[in-house]
Amino acid sequence: MGLTAVRALPVLPAFRPVFPRGGLDRGAVVRLDTPGALGLALVAGATGAEGATGWAAVVGMPEFGVVAAAEMGADLERLLLVEAPGRQWPEAVAALADATDLVLLRPADRPTPTMTRRLNAVVRRHDCVLAVTGEWARAWEGASLRLAITESEWTGLAPGHGHLTARRARVTAAHRAAPDHHTWLWLPGPDGTVTEAEPPAVAPAELPSVRRIA
């Protein structure tokens, strides 16, 4: 087995085009500039993608969509939830990095440079992936990858009526040492799964504002 296969943490198949090595680099910190579906998808990939045997933990996110993650393919038997660690969130992350492959974190307060350096070293030492989201994600130093939904449109909502059924999203991965990568995905599709999508026929800037919710 090559080094790339050993080092990469699995992602959902539809996400692979945005990662140069087809998965998340173990020991890395990922900044999620768009919260919500991206975190769900990373958890689903780490625990339930083809061949995935990893564990994931979610820290500081009591509203985490467990049902939505399962629909995307997450194995809930390998998911740990620490809903409200309060100011002890750094200690929770350090402990979970030793026991899981992916930690999805929303810090309860602004991380200090000393704190981020210490936790970055912890995840490197344990070959874990730390994905940081929420209000303080942009304050996290040392992230090697930024993920964001840069364009999107919802389907299923007609003028004045209907229900949102699916979202077509352009996912952008900004790598520190490689060109940016982009892909269009159903995130989620009508059945809750994540699959590849064709770009919209109409430029997002021309779509009604209700269809540009990120």
Buried (B, 14 or more C-beta within 10 A) or exposed (E): EEEEEEBBBBBBBBBBBBBBEBBBBBBBBBBBBBBBBBBBBBBBBBBBBEEBEBBBBBBBBEEBBBEBBBBBBBBBEBBBBBEEBEEEBBEBBBBBBEEBBBBBBBBBEEBEEEBBEBBBEBBBEBBBBBBBBBEBBEBBEBBBBBBBBBBBBBBEBEEEEEEEEBBBBBBBBBBEEEEEBBBBBBBBBEEBBBBBBEEBEEEBEEBEEEBEEB
